[in-house]
Structure formats: structure tokens, C-alpha cells
């Protein structure tokens, strides 16, 4: 569980009264994150766009690594020879099939 300092938590009512000020604090990195409290528990977290994009890229990387490990395992345990292609070749193949990669 993530810990929040006192200045990283705000109630919904207080947030609605001073939204712009809280956005400024997060955007300027005065605070790293802002947990919005409703019914005495955190409901959502507000992050800077840079932090969100960093987290998203890291999550995507982990997901792609897990997929690569699954593929490697399946190829290693095949009884017939498999043709390997590069990541770029796979992206081209997927795009030709209408996938947004």
C-alpha cells in the first residue's frame, strides 16, 4: 500500500473548492501525488502528466517483457522449428492486420 503524507491528502469537498490550487501543487511537483478522500478512504489519486506517462511506459515495458518471456518459453519447448522475426517485423505485420501498435 502507498503511504500519503498529510499534505498529499484532500477531501472531495475541499478539492472542489480549490481544484486549481491543488492542480498547481501537483503540476509544479510541490507534492508528488494527491489522494482524494471520500467516505474516509482514498478514492482516486491525482498525478502530474509526466509521472503518469512514466508509470504507463513502465507498465507497458513490464507487460511486453512478460509477453516476450511467454513467447520464448513456447518457442523453446516446440517440437517443430519456429521462424523468428524481429520486434519491428512483428509491428509491421500487426499494422498490416489493422492493429494500432
N, C-alpha and C positions, 0 to 999 in steps of 0.2 A: 504494500500500500504506500502511496506517495504521501509525504508529510507536507503540511502547509503551515507557514508562519501566520501570525495574526494579521499582518498587512496583506497576505495573499488570499484572504477570505472576505467575502462580502455577501450580505443578504440580498435577496431579489429586490426588495423594496428600496434599499439604499442604492443598489446598482441602477435601478430605473430612474432614480432622481439625479444621479451623477454619472451616467454612462460615459459621456465624453471624457471626463477626468480619468476614469478607470482605464479606458482605452489608451489614453495618453501615457499612463504609467506602464502599461504592458508594452506599447509600441516603442517607448523610449528605453526599455529594459530597466526601469526603476524597480520593477518587480518581474520575476521570471514568468509567473503564471498567476491566474486569478480564479479561485474556486468560487463558484456561485452557490450559495447555501439556500436551500429551500426545505422547509419542514425539518430543520436542524441537521441536515446532512448535505454534503456536496452533491450537486446535480450535474453540473457541467463545469468545464474549465475553459478559460479564455487564454489563448496563447498568441504570441506575435506570429505574423505570417512566416517569418524566417524560421522560427522554431518549429512551426507546423510542417513546413516544407522539408526541413531537415529530418524530422521524425518520419514523415511519409517516405522519403527517399531511403532511409534506413530500413523501414518496414518492407519496402519493395525489394531491397537488396537481400534481406533475410529470406523473403518468400522465394525469390529467384534462386538463391543458393539451395534452399530445401528442394525445390523442383529439380535442380541440376543433380543433387545427390540421389534423388529417386531415379532419374533417368540413368545415371551412371550405374547404380545398383542393378537396374533392369538389363542394361546392356551387358554388364559383366556376367550376369547369370543366364544369358541367352544360350541356346543350343545351336542357333544358326548365326552366321556372321551378319552384323548390322552395319549399315552405311552411316558414317558420322558426317555431320555438317556443322559449320561454324554457327555461332550465335547470329551473326549478320545474315547468313544464308537463311536461317530459320525466320528471322524478322521479315525478309523479303518474301519468303514462302507464305507466312501468315498474312502479310499485307495483300498478297495476290488472292487470298481467300476471303478478303474483306474484313480482316481483323484490324482493330485500331491498336497498333503497337508502336 
